[in-house]
Amino acid sequence: MPAMRTISLKVPEALYAKLSELARRKGVSRSAVLREALEAFEGGASSFSFKARDLAGSLDGPEDLSTNPEHMAGFGR
């Protein structure tokens, strides 16, 4: 395990309770839960749009198919 640094963190009581309960359910320390959450956050949001942000504008084609009535025919029926 790499060397660990200690930090101080203030959280609202309700969040502390959630953290403690999650740590209890997982059978790990609150610190372990926070490390896991930070690593997941560092990896980027889990949404598709976040993960594909570098692809925006990389393809040629119509800007917005919703502006073409042909593509919207029957939508919402």
mmCIF file of the N, C-alpha and C atoms, coordinates in Angstrom:
data_MODEL
# 
_entry.id   MODEL 
# 
loop_
_atom_site.group_PDB 
_atom_site.id 
_atom_site.type_symbol 
_atom_site.label_atom_id 
_atom_site.label_alt_id 
_atom_site.label_comp_id 
_atom_site.label_asym_id 
_atom_site.label_entity_id 
_atom_site.label_seq_id 
_atom_site.pdbx_PDB_ins_code 
_atom_site.Cartn_x 
_atom_site.Cartn_y 
_atom_site.Cartn_z 
_atom_site.occupancy 
_atom_site.B_iso_or_equiv 
_atom_site.pdbx_formal_charge 
_atom_site.auth_seq_id 
_atom_site.auth_comp_id 
_atom_site.auth_asym_id 
_atom_site.auth_atom_id 
_atom_site.pdbx_PDB_model_num 
ATOM 1   N N  . MET A 1 1  ? 0.850   -1.174 0.000   1.00 0.00 ? 1  MET A N  1 
ATOM 2   C CA . MET A 1 1  ? 0.000   0.000  0.000   1.00 0.00 ? 1  MET A CA 1 
ATOM 3   C C  . MET A 1 1  ? 0.901   1.243  0.000   1.00 0.00 ? 1  MET A C  1 
ATOM 4   N N  . PRO A 1 2  ? 0.565   2.234  -0.853  1.00 0.00 ? 2  PRO A N  1 
ATOM 5   C CA . PRO A 1 2  ? 1.394   3.447  -0.907  1.00 0.00 ? 2  PRO A CA 1 
ATOM 6   C C  . PRO A 1 2  ? 1.300   4.226  0.397   1.00 0.00 ? 2  PRO A C  1 
ATOM 7   N N  . ALA A 1 3  ? 2.245   5.127  0.595   1.00 0.00 ? 3  ALA A N  1 
ATOM 8   C CA . ALA A 1 3  ? 2.225   5.977  1.780   1.00 0.00 ? 3  ALA A CA 1 
ATOM 9   C C  . ALA A 1 3  ? 0.939   6.806  1.788   1.00 0.00 ? 3  ALA A C  1 
ATOM 10  N N  . MET A 1 4  ? 0.385   6.984  2.965   1.00 0.00 ? 4  MET A N  1 
ATOM 11  C CA . MET A 1 4  ? -0.869  7.719  3.105   1.00 0.00 ? 4  MET A CA 1 
ATOM 12  C C  . MET A 1 4  ? -0.621  9.055  3.784   1.00 0.00 ? 4  MET A C  1 
ATOM 13  N N  . ARG A 1 5  ? -1.350  10.063 3.334   1.00 0.00 ? 5  ARG A N  1 
ATOM 14  C CA . ARG A 1 5  ? -1.339  11.380 3.967   1.00 0.00 ? 5  ARG A CA 1 
ATOM 15  C C  . ARG A 1 5  ? -2.662  11.559 4.684   1.00 0.00 ? 5  ARG A C  1 
ATOM 16  N N  . THR A 1 6  ? -2.666  12.278 5.745   1.00 0.00 ? 6  THR A N  1 
ATOM 17  C CA . THR A 1 6  ? -3.879  12.538 6.518   1.00 0.00 ? 6  THR A CA 1 
ATOM 18  C C  . THR A 1 6  ? -4.431  13.909 6.149   1.00 0.00 ? 6  THR A C  1 
ATOM 19  N N  . ILE A 1 7  ? -5.744  13.969 5.961   1.00 0.00 ? 7  ILE A N  1 
ATOM 20  C CA . ILE A 1 7  ? -6.415  15.245 5.715   1.00 0.00 ? 7  ILE A CA 1 
ATOM 21  C C  . ILE A 1 7  ? -7.552  15.391 6.715   1.00 0.00 ? 7  ILE A C  1 
ATOM 22  N N  . SER A 1 8  ? -8.030  16.610 6.868   1.00 0.00 ? 8  SER A N  1 
ATOM 23  C CA . SER A 1 8  ? -9.178  16.893 7.714   1.00 0.00 ? 8  SER A CA 1 
ATOM 24  C C  . SER A 1 8  ? -10.320 17.327 6.812   1.00 0.00 ? 8  SER A C  1 
ATOM 25  N N  . LEU A 1 9  ? -11.510 16.824 7.092   1.00 0.00 ? 9  LEU A N  1 
ATOM 26  C CA . LEU A 1 9  ? -12.655 17.096 6.233   1.00 0.00 ? 9  LEU A CA 1 
ATOM 27  C C  . LEU A 1 9  ? -13.869 17.369 7.095   1.00 0.00 ? 9  LEU A C  1 
ATOM 28  N N  . LYS A 1 10 ? -14.577 18.431 6.813   1.00 0.00 ? 10 LYS A N  1 
ATOM 29  C CA . LYS A 1 10 ? -15.811 18.745 7.531   1.00 0.00 ? 10 LYS A CA 1 
ATOM 30  C C  . LYS A 1 10 ? -16.985 18.437 6.621   1.00 0.00 ? 10 LYS A C  1 
ATOM 31  N N  . VAL A 1 11 ? -17.938 17.680 7.152   1.00 0.00 ? 11 VAL A N  1 
ATOM 32  C CA . VAL A 1 11 ? -19.140 17.334 6.393   1.00 0.00 ? 11 VAL A CA 1 
ATOM 33  C C  . VAL A 1 11 ? -20.354 17.523 7.298   1.00 0.00 ? 11 VAL A C  1 
ATOM 34  N N  . PRO A 1 12 ? -21.514 17.768 6.712   1.00 0.00 ? 12 PRO A N  1 
ATOM 35  C CA . PRO A 1 12 ? -22.739 17.860 7.511   1.00 0.00 ? 12 PRO A CA 1 
ATOM 36  C C  . PRO A 1 12 ? -23.023 16.524 8.208   1.00 0.00 ? 12 PRO A C  1 
ATOM 37  N N  . GLU A 1 13 ? -23.713 16.586 9.309   1.00 0.00 ? 13 GLU A N  1 
ATOM 38  C CA . GLU A 1 13 ? -24.014 15.391 10.102  1.00 0.00 ? 13 GLU A CA 1 
ATOM 39  C C  . GLU A 1 13 ? -24.706 14.311 9.269   1.00 0.00 ? 13 GLU A C  1 
ATOM 40  N N  . ALA A 1 14 ? -25.639 14.723 8.409   1.00 0.00 ? 14 ALA A N  1 
ATOM 41  C CA . ALA A 1 14 ? -26.372 13.737 7.597   1.00 0.00 ? 14 ALA A CA 1 
ATOM 42  C C  . ALA A 1 14 ? -25.433 12.999 6.649   1.00 0.00 ? 14 ALA A C  1 
ATOM 43  N N  . LEU A 1 15 ? -24.482 13.708 6.060   1.00 0.00 ? 15 LEU A N  1 
ATOM 44  C CA . LEU A 1 15 ? -23.530 13.073 5.158   1.00 0.00 ? 15 LEU A CA 1 
ATOM 45  C C  . LEU A 1 15 ? -22.585 12.152 5.923   1.00 0.00 ? 15 LEU A C  1 
ATOM 46  N N  . TYR A 1 16 ? -22.196 12.577 7.117   1.00 0.00 ? 16 TYR A N  1 
ATOM 47  C CA . TYR A 1 16 ? -21.341 11.739 7.967   1.00 0.00 ? 16 TYR A CA 1 
ATOM 48  C C  . TYR A 1 16 ? -22.055 10.431 8.310   1.00 0.00 ? 16 TYR A C  1 
ATOM 49  N N  . ALA A 1 17 ? -23.347 10.527 8.598   1.00 0.00 ? 17 ALA A N  1 
ATOM 50  C CA . ALA A 1 17 ? -24.135 9.329  8.920   1.00 0.00 ? 17 ALA A CA 1 
ATOM 51  C C  . ALA A 1 17 ? -24.191 8.390  7.722   1.00 0.00 ? 17 ALA A C  1 
ATOM 52  N N  . LYS A 1 18 ? -24.383 8.956  6.518   1.00 0.00 ? 18 LYS A N  1 
ATOM 53  C CA . LYS A 1 18 ? -24.410 8.123  5.309   1.00 0.00 ? 18 LYS A CA 1 
ATOM 54  C C  . LYS A 1 18 ? -23.059 7.455  5.077   1.00 0.00 ? 18 LYS A C  1 
ATOM 55  N N  . LEU A 1 19 ? -21.999 8.219  5.266   1.00 0.00 ? 19 LEU A N  1 
ATOM 56  C CA . LEU A 1 19 ? -20.651 7.682  5.097   1.00 0.00 ? 19 LEU A CA 1 
ATOM 57  C C  . LEU A 1 19 ? -20.399 6.544  6.078   1.00 0.00 ? 19 LEU A C  1 
ATOM 58  N N  . SER A 1 20 ? -20.763 6.758  7.336   1.00 0.00 ? 20 SER A N  1 
ATOM 59  C CA . SER A 1 20 ? -20.558 5.737  8.364   1.00 0.00 ? 20 SER A CA 1 
ATOM 60  C C  . SER A 1 20 ? -21.352 4.473  8.061   1.00 0.00 ? 20 SER A C  1 
ATOM 61  N N  . GLU A 1 21 ? -22.592 4.650  7.621   1.00 0.00 ? 21 GLU A N  1 
ATOM 62  C CA . GLU A 1 21 ? -23.436 3.488  7.305   1.00 0.00 ? 21 GLU A CA 1 
ATOM 63  C C  . GLU A 1 21 ? -22.879 2.722  6.108   1.00 0.00 ? 21 GLU A C  1 
ATOM 64  N N  . LEU A 1 22 ? -22.432 3.427  5.096   1.00 0.00 ? 22 LEU A N  1 
ATOM 65  C CA . LEU A 1 22 ? -21.865 2.760  3.934   1.00 0.00 ? 22 LEU A CA 1 
ATOM 66  C C  . LEU A 1 22 ? -20.599 1.997  4.315   1.00 0.00 ? 22 LEU A C  1 
ATOM 67  N N  . ALA A 1 23 ? -19.761 2.615  5.112   1.00 0.00 ? 23 ALA A N  1 
ATOM 68  C CA . ALA A 1 23 ? -18.539 1.952  5.565   1.00 0.00 ? 23 ALA A CA 1 
ATOM 69  C C  . ALA A 1 23 ? -18.874 0.694  6.367   1.00 0.00 ? 23 ALA A C  1 
ATOM 70  N N  . ARG A 1 24 ? -19.889 0.791  7.245   1.00 0.00 ? 24 ARG A N  1 
ATOM 71  C CA . ARG A 1 24 ? -20.300 -0.367 8.044   1.00 0.00 ? 24 ARG A CA 1 
ATOM 72  C C  . ARG A 1 24 ? -20.796 -1.494 7.143   1.00 0.00 ? 24 ARG A C  1 
ATOM 73  N N  . ARG A 1 25 ? -21.651 -1.149 6.165   1.00 0.00 ? 25 ARG A N  1 
ATOM 74  C CA . ARG A 1 25 ? -22.191 -2.177 5.261   1.00 0.00 ? 25 ARG A CA 1 
ATOM 75  C C  . ARG A 1 25 ? -21.099 -2.842 4.437   1.00 0.00 ? 25 ARG A C  1 
ATOM 76  N N  . LYS A 1 26 ? -20.113 -2.069 3.999   1.00 0.00 ? 26 LYS A N  1 
ATOM 77  C CA . LYS A 1 26 ? -19.028 -2.621 3.181   1.00 0.00 ? 26 LYS A CA 1 
ATOM 78  C C  . LYS A 1 26 ? -17.952 -3.297 4.019   1.00 0.00 ? 26 LYS A C  1 
ATOM 79  N N  . GLY A 1 27 ? -17.981 -3.036 5.321   1.00 0.00 ? 27 GLY A N  1 
ATOM 80  C CA . GLY A 1 27 ? -16.982 -3.625 6.196   1.00 0.00 ? 27 GLY A CA 1 
ATOM 81  C C  . GLY A 1 27 ? -15.606 -2.995 6.040   1.00 0.00 ? 27 GLY A C  1 
ATOM 82  N N  . VAL A 1 28 ? -15.584 -1.710 5.736   1.00 0.00 ? 28 VAL A N  1 
ATOM 83  C CA . VAL A 1 28 ? -14.325 -0.988 5.565   1.00 0.00 ? 28 VAL A CA 1 
ATOM 84  C C  . VAL A 1 28 ? -14.385 0.307  6.366   1.00 0.00 ? 28 VAL A C  1 
ATOM 85  N N  . SER A 1 29 ? -13.280 1.011  6.425   1.00 0.00 ? 29 SER A N  1 
ATOM 86  C CA . SER A 1 29 ? -13.241 2.273  7.153   1.00 0.00 ? 29 SER A CA 1 
ATOM 87  C C  . SER A 1 29 ? -13.898 3.388  6.344   1.00 0.00 ? 29 SER A C  1 
ATOM 88  N N  . ARG A 1 30 ? -14.259 4.473  7.021   1.00 0.00 ? 30 ARG A N  1 
ATOM 89  C CA . ARG A 1 30 ? -14.785 5.641  6.320   1.00 0.00 ? 30 ARG A CA 1 
ATOM 90  C C  . ARG A 1 30 ? -13.739 6.171  5.344   1.00 0.00 ? 30 ARG A C  1 
ATOM 91  N N  . SER A 1 31 ? -12.468 6.114  5.749   1.00 0.00 ? 31 SER A N  1 
ATOM 92  C CA . SER A 1 31 ? -11.396 6.573  4.862   1.00 0.00 ? 31 SER A CA 1 
ATOM 93  C C  . SER A 1 31 ? -11.371 5.771  3.570   1.00 0.00 ? 31 SER A C  1 
ATOM 94  N N  . ALA A 1 32 ? -11.567 4.458  3.675   1.00 0.00 ? 32 ALA A N  1 
ATOM 95  C CA . ALA A 1 32 ? -11.562 3.609  2.481   1.00 0.00 ? 32 ALA A CA 1 
ATOM 96  C C  . ALA A 1 32 ? -12.713 3.974  1.552   1.00 0.00 ? 32 ALA A C  1 
ATOM 97  N N  . VAL A 1 33 ? -13.874 4.269  2.131   1.00 0.00 ? 33 VAL A N  1 
ATOM 98  C CA . VAL A 1 33 ? -15.026 4.671  1.315   1.00 0.00 ? 33 VAL A CA 1 
ATOM 99  C C  . VAL A 1 33 ? -14.710 5.981  0.596   1.00 0.00 ? 33 VAL A C  1 
ATOM 100 N N  . LEU A 1 34 ? -14.133 6.944  1.301   1.00 0.00 ? 34 LEU A N  1 
ATOM 101 C CA . LEU A 1 34 ? -13.803 8.226  0.684   1.00 0.00 ? 34 LEU A CA 1 
ATOM 102 C C  . LEU A 1 34 ? -12.728 8.075  -0.384  1.00 0.00 ? 34 LEU A C  1 
ATOM 103 N N  . ARG A 1 35 ? -11.724 7.244  -0.145  1.00 0.00 ? 35 ARG A N  1 
ATOM 104 C CA . ARG A 1 35 ? -10.688 7.012  -1.168  1.00 0.00 ? 35 ARG A CA 1 
ATOM 105 C C  . ARG A 1 35 ? -11.312 6.430  -2.426  1.00 0.00 ? 35 ARG A C  1 
ATOM 106 N N  . GLU A 1 36 ? -12.197 5.449  -2.249  1.00 0.00 ? 36 GLU A N  1 
ATOM 107 C CA . GLU A 1 36 ? -12.865 4.827  -3.399  1.00 0.00 ? 36 GLU A CA 1 
ATOM 108 C C  . GLU A 1 36 ? -13.702 5.854  -4.165  1.00 0.00 ? 36 GLU A C  1 
ATOM 109 N N  . ALA A 1 37 ? -14.409 6.710  -3.434  1.00 0.00 ? 37 ALA A N  1 
ATOM 110 C CA . ALA A 1 37 ? -15.238 7.735  -4.082  1.00 0.00 ? 37 ALA A CA 1 
ATOM 111 C C  . ALA A 1 37 ? -14.369 8.734  -4.849  1.00 0.00 ? 37 ALA A C  1 
ATOM 112 N N  . LEU A 1 38 ? -13.250 9.128  -4.266  1.00 0.00 ? 38 LEU A N  1 
ATOM 113 C CA . LEU A 1 38 ? -12.356 10.071 -4.939  1.00 0.00 ? 38 LEU A CA 1 
ATOM 114 C C  . LEU A 1 38 ? -11.733 9.458  -6.186  1.00 0.00 ? 38 LEU A C  1 
ATOM 115 N N  . GLU A 1 39 ? -11.381 8.189  -6.107  1.00 0.00 ? 39 GLU A N  1 
ATOM 116 C CA . GLU A 1 39 ? -10.819 7.525  -7.288  1.00 0.00 ? 39 GLU A CA 1 
ATOM 117 C C  . GLU A 1 39 ? -11.856 7.425  -8.395  1.00 0.00 ? 39 GLU A C  1 
ATOM 118 N N  . ALA A 1 40 ? -13.106 7.142  -8.039  1.00 0.00 ? 40 ALA A N  1 
ATOM 119 C CA . ALA A 1 40 ? -14.175 7.061  -9.034  1.00 0.00 ? 40 ALA A CA 1 
ATOM 120 C C  . ALA A 1 40 ? -14.429 8.441  -9.637  1.00 0.00 ? 40 ALA A C  1 
ATOM 121 N N  . PHE A 1 41 ? -14.393 9.470  -8.810  1.00 0.00 ? 41 PHE A N  1 
ATOM 122 C CA . PHE A 1 41 ? -14.607 10.838 -9.286  1.00 0.00 ? 41 PHE A CA 1 
ATOM 123 C C  . PHE A 1 41 ? -13.474 11.267 -10.197 1.00 0.00 ? 41 PHE A C  1 
ATOM 124 N N  . GLU A 1 42 ? -12.260 10.917 -9.836  1.00 0.00 ? 42 GLU A N  1 
ATOM 125 C CA . GLU A 1 42 ? -11.095 11.269 -10.641 1.00 0.00 ? 42 GLU A CA 1 
ATOM 126 C C  . GLU A 1 42 ? -11.187 10.642 -12.022 1.00 0.00 ? 42 GLU A C  1 
ATOM 127 N N  . GLY A 1 43 ? -11.772 9.448  -12.110 1.00 0.00 ? 43 GLY A N  1 
ATOM 128 C CA . GLY A 1 43 ? -11.926 8.756  -13.375 1.00 0.00 ? 43 GLY A CA 1 
ATOM 129 C C  . GLY A 1 43 ? -12.937 9.424  -14.277 1.00 0.00 ? 43 GLY A C  1 
ATOM 130 N N  . GLY A 1 44 ? -13.613 10.429 -13.798 1.00 0.00 ? 44 GLY A N  1 
ATOM 131 C CA . GLY A 1 44 ? -14.609 11.141 -14.592 1.00 0.00 ? 44 GLY A CA 1 
ATOM 132 C C  . GLY A 1 44 ? -16.005 10.718 -14.213 1.00 0.00 ? 44 GLY A C  1 
ATOM 133 N N  . ALA A 1 45 ? -16.933 11.555 -14.536 1.00 0.00 ? 45 ALA A N  1 
ATOM 134 C CA . ALA A 1 45 ? -18.325 11.234 -14.283 1.00 0.00 ? 45 ALA A CA 1 
ATOM 135 C C  . ALA A 1 45 ? -18.698 10.002 -15.091 1.00 0.00 ? 45 ALA A C  1 
ATOM 136 N N  . SER A 1 46 ? -19.695 9.308  -14.645 1.00 0.00 ? 46 SER A N  1 
ATOM 137 C CA . SER A 1 46 ? -20.069 8.067  -15.323 1.00 0.00 ? 46 SER A CA 1 
ATOM 138 C C  . SER A 1 46 ? -21.038 8.293  -16.482 1.00 0.00 ? 46 SER A C  1 
ATOM 139 N N  . SER A 1 47 ? -21.413 9.523  -16.743 1.00 0.00 ? 47 SER A N  1 
ATOM 140 C CA . SER A 1 47 ? -22.366 9.752  -17.815 1.00 0.00 ? 47 SER A CA 1 
ATOM 141 C C  . SER A 1 47 ? -21.691 9.562  -19.178 1.00 0.00 ? 47 SER A C  1 
ATOM 142 N N  . PHE A 1 48 ? -22.491 9.150  -20.124 1.00 0.00 ? 48 PHE A N  1 
ATOM 143 C CA . PHE A 1 48 ? -21.980 8.958  -21.478 1.00 0.00 ? 48 PHE A CA 1 
ATOM 144 C C  . PHE A 1 48 ? -21.465 10.266 -22.052 1.00 0.00 ? 48 PHE A C  1 
ATOM 145 N N  . SER A 1 49 ? -22.233 11.352 -21.842 1.00 0.00 ? 49 SER A N  1 
ATOM 146 C CA . SER A 1 49 ? -21.833 12.629 -22.430 1.00 0.00 ? 49 SER A CA 1 
ATOM 147 C C  . SER A 1 49 ? -20.492 13.109 -21.885 1.00 0.00 ? 49 SER A C  1 
ATOM 148 N N  . PHE A 1 50 ? -20.219 12.829 -20.607 1.00 0.00 ? 50 PHE A N  1 
ATOM 149 C CA . PHE A 1 50 ? -18.923 13.219 -20.048 1.00 0.00 ? 50 PHE A CA 1 
ATOM 150 C C  . PHE A 1 50 ? -17.802 12.407 -20.683 1.00 0.00 ? 50 PHE A C  1 
ATOM 151 N N  . LYS A 1 51 ? -18.016 11.108 -20.797 1.00 0.00 ? 51 LYS A N  1 
ATOM 152 C CA . LYS A 1 51 ? -16.974 10.241 -21.348 1.00 0.00 ? 51 LYS A CA 1 
ATOM 153 C C  . LYS A 1 51 ? -16.746 10.484 -22.841 1.00 0.00 ? 51 LYS A C  1 
ATOM 154 N N  . ALA A 1 52 ? -17.763 10.972 -23.554 1.00 0.00 ? 52 ALA A N  1 
ATOM 155 C CA . ALA A 1 52 ? -17.641 11.186 -25.001 1.00 0.00 ? 52 ALA A CA 1 
ATOM 156 C C  . ALA A 1 52 ? -17.408 12.654 -25.350 1.00 0.00 ? 52 ALA A C  1 
ATOM 157 N N  . ARG A 1 53 ? -17.075 13.474 -24.366 1.00 0.00 ? 53 ARG A N  1 
ATOM 158 C CA . ARG A 1 53 ? -16.947 14.918 -24.606 1.00 0.00 ? 53 ARG A CA 1 
ATOM 159 C C  . ARG A 1 53 ? -15.898 15.256 -25.657 1.00 0.00 ? 53 ARG A C  1 
ATOM 160 N N  . ASP A 1 54 ? -14.843 14.455 -25.766 1.00 0.00 ? 54 ASP A N  1 
ATOM 161 C CA . ASP A 1 54 ? -13.798 14.748 -26.759 1.00 0.00 ? 54 ASP A CA 1 
ATOM 162 C C  . ASP A 1 54 ? -14.253 14.411 -28.181 1.00 0.00 ? 54 ASP A C  1 
ATOM 163 N N  . LEU A 1 55 ? -15.368 13.703 -28.319 1.00 0.00 ? 55 LEU A N  1 
ATOM 164 C CA . LEU A 1 55 ? -15.869 13.336 -29.642 1.00 0.00 ? 55 LEU A CA 1 
ATOM 165 C C  . LEU A 1 55 ? -16.817 14.382 -30.220 1.00 0.00 ? 55 LEU A C  1 
ATOM 166 N N  . ALA A 1 56 ? -17.303 15.292 -29.407 1.00 0.00 ? 56 ALA A N  1 
ATOM 167 C CA . ALA A 1 56 ? -18.261 16.302 -29.863 1.00 0.00 ? 56 ALA A CA 1 
ATOM 168 C C  . ALA A 1 56 ? -17.652 17.115 -30.999 1.00 0.00 ? 56 ALA A C  1 
ATOM 169 N N  . GLY A 1 57 ? -18.378 17.169 -32.101 1.00 0.00 ? 57 GLY A N  1 
ATOM 170 C CA . GLY A 1 57 ? -17.925 17.940 -33.247 1.00 0.00 ? 57 GLY A CA 1 
ATOM 171 C C  . GLY A 1 57 ? -16.895 17.244 -34.106 1.00 0.00 ? 57 GLY A C  1 
ATOM 172 N N  . SER A 1 58 ? -16.612 15.984 -33.834 1.00 0.00 ? 58 SER A N  1 
ATOM 173 C CA . SER A 1 58 ? -15.578 15.289 -34.603 1.00 0.00 ? 58 SER A CA 1 
ATOM 174 C C  . SER A 1 58 ? -16.120 14.618 -35.867 1.00 0.00 ? 58 SER A C  1 
ATOM 175 N N  . LEU A 1 59 ? -17.433 14.626 -36.071 1.00 0.00 ? 59 LEU A N  1 
ATOM 176 C CA . LEU A 1 59 ? -18.037 13.990 -37.234 1.00 0.00 ? 59 LEU A CA 1 
ATOM 177 C C  . LEU A 1 59 ? -18.706 15.027 -38.115 1.00 0.00 ? 59 LEU A C  1 
ATOM 178 N N  . ASP A 1 60 ? -18.746 14.759 -39.401 1.00 0.00 ? 60 ASP A N  1 
ATOM 179 C CA . ASP A 1 60 ? -19.448 15.624 -40.341 1.00 0.00 ? 60 ASP A CA 1 
ATOM 180 C C  . ASP A 1 60 ? -20.872 15.129 -40.494 1.00 0.00 ? 60 ASP A C  1 
ATOM 181 N N  . GLY A 1 61 ? -21.778 16.039 -40.688 1.00 0.00 ? 61 GLY A N  1 
ATOM 182 C CA . GLY A 1 61 ? -23.172 15.672 -40.888 1.00 0.00 ? 61 GLY A CA 1 
ATOM 183 C C  . GLY A 1 61 ? -24.073 16.820 -40.485 1.00 0.00 ? 61 GLY A C  1 
ATOM 184 N N  . PRO A 1 62 ? -25.381 16.589 -40.514 1.00 0.00 ? 62 PRO A N  1 
ATOM 185 C CA . PRO A 1 62 ? -26.306 17.653 -40.140 1.00 0.00 ? 62 PRO A CA 1 
ATOM 186 C C  . PRO A 1 62 ? -26.113 18.015 -38.667 1.00 0.00 ? 62 PRO A C  1 
ATOM 187 N N  . GLU A 1 63 ? -26.294 19.287 -38.365 1.00 0.00 ? 63 GLU A N  1 
ATOM 188 C CA . GLU A 1 63 ? -26.107 19.735 -36.992 1.00 0.00 ? 63 GLU A CA 1 
ATOM 189 C C  . GLU A 1 63 ? -27.164 19.164 -36.057 1.00 0.00 ? 63 GLU A C  1 
ATOM 190 N N  . ASP A 1 64 ? -28.408 19.176 -36.503 1.00 0.00 ? 64 ASP A N  1 
ATOM 191 C CA . ASP A 1 64 ? -29.491 18.756 -35.618 1.00 0.00 ? 64 ASP A CA 1 
ATOM 192 C C  . ASP A 1 64 ? -30.616 18.180 -36.461 1.00 0.00 ? 64 ASP A C  1 
ATOM 193 N N  . LEU A 1 65 ? -30.808 16.871 -36.388 1.00 0.00 ? 65 LEU A N  1 
ATOM 194 C CA . LEU A 1 65 ? -31.842 16.227 -37.191 1.00 0.00 ? 65 LEU A CA 1 
ATOM 195 C C  . LEU A 1 65 ? -33.241 16.663 -36.786 1.00 0.00 ? 65 LEU A C  1 
ATOM 196 N N  . SER A 1 66 ? -33.399 17.181 -35.572 1.00 0.00 ? 66 SER A N  1 
ATOM 197 C CA . SER A 1 66 ? -34.736 17.588 -35.132 1.00 0.00 ? 66 SER A CA 1 
ATOM 198 C C  . SER A 1 66 ? -35.246 18.803 -35.898 1.00 0.00 ? 66 SER A C  1 
ATOM 199 N N  . THR A 1 67 ? -34.375 19.494 -36.620 1.00 0.00 ? 67 THR A N  1 
ATOM 200 C CA . THR A 1 67 ? -34.820 20.645 -37.405 1.00 0.00 ? 67 THR A CA 1 
ATOM 201 C C  . THR A 1 67 ? -35.359 20.231 -38.763 1.00 0.00 ? 67 THR A C  1 
ATOM 202 N N  . ASN A 1 68 ? -35.204 18.967 -39.136 1.00 0.00 ? 68 ASN A N  1 
ATOM 203 C CA . ASN A 1 68 ? -35.685 18.470 -40.423 1.00 0.00 ? 68 ASN A CA 1 
ATOM 204 C C  . ASN A 1 68 ? -36.995 17.727 -40.189 1.00 0.00 ? 68 ASN A C  1 
ATOM 205 N N  . PRO A 1 69 ? -38.115 18.266 -40.691 1.00 0.00 ? 69 PRO A N  1 
ATOM 206 C CA . PRO A 1 69 ? -39.419 17.635 -40.471 1.00 0.00 ? 69 PRO A CA 1 
ATOM 207 C C  . PRO A 1 69 ? -39.465 16.177 -40.927 1.00 0.00 ? 69 PRO A C  1 
ATOM 208 N N  . GLU A 1 70 ? -38.704 15.823 -41.947 1.00 0.00 ? 70 GLU A N  1 
ATOM 209 C CA . GLU A 1 70 ? -38.690 14.442 -42.436 1.00 0.00 ? 70 GLU A CA 1 
ATOM 210 C C  . GLU A 1 70 ? -38.231 13.468 -41.337 1.00 0.00 ? 70 GLU A C  1 
ATOM 211 N N  . HIS A 1 71 ? -37.254 13.869 -40.566 1.00 0.00 ? 71 HIS A N  1 
ATOM 212 C CA . HIS A 1 71 ? -36.733 12.996 -39.508 1.00 0.00 ? 71 HIS A CA 1 
ATOM 213 C C  . HIS A 1 71 ? -37.625 12.973 -38.275 1.00 0.00 ? 71 HIS A C  1 
ATOM 214 N N  . MET A 1 72 ? -38.505 13.966 -38.182 1.00 0.00 ? 72 MET A N  1 
ATOM 215 C CA . MET A 1 72 ? -39.369 14.047 -36.999 1.00 0.00 ? 72 MET A CA 1 
ATOM 216 C C  . MET A 1 72 ? -40.771 13.503 -37.266 1.00 0.00 ? 72 MET A C  1 
ATOM 217 N N  . ALA A 1 73 ? -41.039 13.038 -38.466 1.00 0.00 ? 73 ALA A N  1 
ATOM 218 C CA . ALA A 1 73 ? -42.359 12.525 -38.806 1.00 0.00 ? 73 ALA A CA 1 
ATOM 219 C C  . ALA A 1 73 ? -42.720 11.363 -37.885 1.00 0.00 ? 73 ALA A C  1 
ATOM 220 N N  . GLY A 1 74 ? -43.852 11.472 -37.231 1.00 0.00 ? 74 GLY A N  1 
ATOM 221 C CA . GLY A 1 74 ? -44.349 10.408 -36.369 1.00 0.00 ? 74 GLY A CA 1 
ATOM 222 C C  . GLY A 1 74 ? -43.747 10.397 -34.981 1.00 0.00 ? 74 GLY A C  1 
ATOM 223 N N  . PHE A 1 75 ? -42.848 11.315 -34.682 1.00 0.00 ? 75 PHE A N  1 
ATOM 224 C CA . PHE A 1 75 ? -42.230 11.350 -33.360 1.00 0.00 ? 75 PHE A CA 1 
ATOM 225 C C  . PHE A 1 75 ? -43.267 11.697 -32.297 1.00 0.00 ? 75 PHE A C  1 
ATOM 226 N N  . GLY A 1 76 ? -43.283 10.955 -31.229 1.00 0.00 ? 76 GLY A N  1 
ATOM 227 C CA . GLY A 1 76 ? -44.179 11.224 -30.120 1.00 0.00 ? 76 GLY A CA 1 
ATOM 228 C C  . GLY A 1 76 ? -45.553 10.600 -30.238 1.00 0.00 ? 76 GLY A C  1 
ATOM 229 N N  . ARG A 1 77 ? -45.782 9.800  -31.259 1.00 0.00 ? 77 ARG A N  1 
ATOM 230 C CA . ARG A 1 77 ? -47.095 9.182  -31.417 1.00 0.00 ? 77 ARG A CA 1 
ATOM 231 C C  . ARG A 1 77 ? -47.159 7.869  -30.686 1.00 0.00 ? 77 ARG A C  1 
# 
